[in-house]
C-alpha cells in the first residue's frame, strides 16, 4: 500500500492527517486520491467507515487556491448532521495542515438572510450544504457558480435516487462544464450509477465487485425474541453488554421516545433522536454522544446515514431492518476506521428468514445468542 506522500499529497496535508492519527491510506483513499489530484471525475463506492470523507477532502484541500477569496468547492450532503460532520472535518484538517481553507455550511431551517450575509463576509473556499438550500441560494445568485471547480455528491445513493435528484442535477447544470464531479457512497445501485455517469465526463469508477460490502471486522449476532418482550430483552441486553456507546435502531418513529424513556427509567443514559427535534437539539445531542455524556442513542434510520462517531461499540436493532441496505447502513455506524464493533439484532420468528438472506447477501455469519443470568451467551 502506498503512503499518502506517494499518492501525491503534499507535506502539509500529510502532517495534518498525522495529527488526526491517520498515517496509512485506506483502500478507497489509495484508489481515488491520485485520480482526484488529476482533476478526473470519480465515482467511489466503499463500505461505511472506510474513510470516504478524507478520500475527497485531502486532495481537494491541496487543489484549492487559498490566495483567491472565492467559492471553489461545493459538497452536497443529504442531512443536516452530515453537513455539520463534514464541516467539522474541514475545520480540523485546515488547522492541522496549516492550510488557510475557509468553509461555510448551508442548510434548510436556518435563516437564509444570515447565510447570505456570511457568504458575502467569508467568501468561503468550500460550501457544504443540503441540496434544497444550495440551489435556492444559487437561484438567488448568492453562490458564484462560475468559480466552482469541484462538486462532491456524498451519500449518492440517497441524493441521486429520490426527490433530491432534481435539485442536484440543477445545481450541476449551473456550474461550468470543466468542473470536476466526485460521487461517493457506501452503496451505488445500477440506477444511481447510470444517473451519476450521465452527469459526469468519462468518470473513473471504483465499485465493489460484490453487490454490497460491510466492514469485515464487525461481529454480527441475533437474539430470537417475542415482539411483546423486546423492551425487556433490550433492558437486559444493555445491562449484559454495558456498551461504551450504542445506537438502538427503531423502525417506528412513534416508539423512539418510549424506548428511550424505558431505558432511562433503568438508568441507561439514553436519548431519543428523531426529526421532531430542532437542529440545535440534534446537534447538542450528537455532541454529547460523541463526548460520552450520552451512552445510548435511540433513533430511526436518520442516524444510519454516514454519521461518523468514534468508538460506537454496539449497534442494536430493536426492530430488524426489512431492507438489506438499512442493515448495511446501520451496521456501518460501528467499526469506524480501524476500530472493531458489534451489531446485535432482536429478531422475531417471522423475521428469521431474513437472517439467512443477509448472511448470503453480505457474506457474513450472524451468530445466534441468548441472555442468561445477566450475560450474553452463545447457543451450543
Protein Blocks (a to p, Z undefined) as FASTA:
>chain_A
ZZfklnopafklmmmmmmnopabdcfklmmmmmmmmnopacdddddehilpmmmmmmmmm
mmpcfkbccdfbdcddfbfklmmmmmmmmmmmmmmnopacdcddddehiafklmmmmmmm
nopabdcddfklmmmmmmnopacfklpmbdcdehkllmmmmmklmmmmmmmmmpcfkbcc
ddddfbdcfklmmmmmmmpghiacdddfbfbdcdfkbccddddddfklmmmmmmmmmmmn
opabdcdddfblmlmmmmmmmmmmnonopadddfkbcfklmmmmmmmmmnopambdcddf
klmgopacehiabdcdfbacfbfklmmmmmmmgoihjbccdddddddfklmmmmmmmmmm
nopacdddddeehiacddZZ
